[in-house]
Structure formats: structure tokens, C-alpha cells
Amino acid sequence: MFHALAALDVLPAGSSTPARHALFVLINLAAAAGVWRRPRGFVWLFAALTAQQLYSHGSDAWREHAAGASIDPASLVVLVGMPLVLFALAWDARSRRV
């Protein structure tokens, strides 16, 4: 929802452009569909997205922490949630092969 609202200029876009937020709306929808359907090889695509998000949100969180600010809740959800979802996807992919 955050990216959708930022893409529509309802919420401040921060350092990102509304177009970048719109792109992440599409990426989030594709990721949600992939988690739901779990097509063959999706775990590798989700792993790449997780790495990118950990780098992006992790860097932001580190800068905020170093500046004495609190880490924003969205970054915290990404930093904790995406690795957990990736683990679950990998576990599911492995169990389907056995």
C-alpha cells in the first residue's frame, strides 16, 4: 500500500520518485502472485529480490540508526519478513522435489 500511495503522491515519496514507487507496486504484485502460485524457479527470483531489498532497506535503516533516528516500520518488516518468506519458499521447493 505504501508504494501505491507514494506513486499517487498521496504519501511523500521520500528519496524515490513516484515512478519508482509505481514500479515497486508492479514488483510487489508479481512477487505476491509468485508466492501464491510458486512456479518452478520462483525461489531464485525471490532470492534476488530479497537481496536487493535487504541492501536497499538495510542501508536506509543503517543510516537512520547511525543518525540517531528510529528505523521505519516498513524497513523493519522488509528486513525481517522477506528472509522468512524466502526460507519458507526454499523449504517448500525442497519438499516438492523429495
Secondary structure, 3 states (H helix, E strand, C coil): CHHHHHHCCCCCCCCCCHHHHHHHHHHHHHHHHHHHHCCCCHHHHHHHHHHHHHHHHHHHHHHHHHCCCCCCHHHHHHHHHHHHHHHHHHHHHHHHHC
